[in-house]
Amino acid sequence: MGQNINLKAEFDSTRFDQCQIVLWRSKVRTKFGWWTNFPYKKGYGEYAEQSSIFLDRGQDFTAMYKMRARGSAKRRYQFQVGVSADGGSYTFFTVWIPSTTGYTQDSTIDLGNIDQYF
C-alpha cells in the first residue's frame, strides 16, 4: 500500500546561482499521523536516492517517490531548500506544502520556482 508522489521544482533566478533541495532533512506528515522523513531513498528516475538535489540557474527537476501512507491520506510536506549566490554558502528556508496548517491529497507536489521563497 502507498502512493507515488511526483515532486517538481524549477530554479529561474536573477539573484542566485544555485539552489539545493535537502531531501534528507525534509519531512512528510499525514493528517492523523506523525512527522516522518521524506522517502528520498525510494525515488525513481534520474534523481533516485539522492539525499540533496542541486539545481543551477535555469534547471528544473522532476522525480517520483513512494509514500508509505495510502493514496487517500491527507499530507503536509516540509521541504528544506537553500540558495547560493556564490556557489559556496547557502541560505536555507523551510517550504511548507500546501501551507503550515493545510493538507493535500495531490499526487504532484510542485515547489514551483525556488527563487520565489527568497
N, C-alpha and C positions, 0 to 999 in steps of 0.2 A: 504494500500500500504506500502511497505517496504521490507526489505530483512533480512534474518537471516545471521548473521556473526558468524563463528566459530573462537574463539580465542584459540590459543595454546601456551604453553610455557613449558620449562623444566629448571631444575636447577641442573647442574652437575658441582660442583666447588671443587677445592682443597684448595682454599684460603678463602672461606666464608662458614658460617654455614647455613644461611637462606637468602631468598630473599622475597621481597614484591612487588607486582604489585598493585599500588594505583589507582584503577578504578575510584574513586570519583574525582580524580584530573586529570584524563585522558580525552582527547578530540578527537573529530572527526570533519572533515570539508569536505563538498562536494566542487567540483571544483569551482562552481559559488555561493557558499553559505558562511555561517559564521561558526566560531568555535562554537561547542555545546558540552555539557558534554557527555562523553561516557555513553550509556544507561545501566549501570550496574543493575538498578532496573528491567530491562526487560530480565533478564537472565533465562536460562533453565538448569536444571540439578543440580548436587551436589553443584556447586558454585553460584547458583541463588541468586541474590540480595545481594551478599556480596560486601561491598564497597572496601575491600582490600583482595588480595589473598596472603597468606603466604605459601611459599614452603621451606621445608627443603632440604638439600643436597640429591640428588638422586630422588626427586619427579618431577612429571610432572602435567600438568593442561590442561584441555580442557573444554570449555563451549560455549554455543550458546547464542547470544544476538540479539535482534530485533532492527534493524535500522529503523529510520523514513523515510529516503530517498529511492527512488525506487531502484531496483536491478541494473539498468544500470548506476547509478550515480558513478562518479569517486570520490574516497575518499582519504583523507590523515589522518593518525592517529598519535596522540601524547600520548604516554604512560609514566607515571611516575613509574620508578622502582627503587628499592633500595636493597642494600645488607648489611649484618651484619656479622662480624667475631666473635662477642662475644654474639650474641643474644639480645643485647641491643640497641646500637646506630647504625643508618643506614646511609649509604652514598647513595644519590639519584642522578639519571641521567634521562634525557628525551630520550626516544627511539622513533624515527620517522619511520613510516611505510607508504609507501615504502622508503621515504627519506624526507629531509627537503623541497624539491621542487617538488617531484613527486606525482602522484596519482595512485590509483589502483582500479580495479573493482572486485578483487578477493573476494570470499566469505569465504575464510580461511585466517586468519591473524596469521601467525606463528612468534612469537617473538624469537623462537629458544632457545638456551641455554642462559639464562640471564647473566651468567658469562662472556660472550663474550663482554659485554658493559663496563666492569670494568677492 
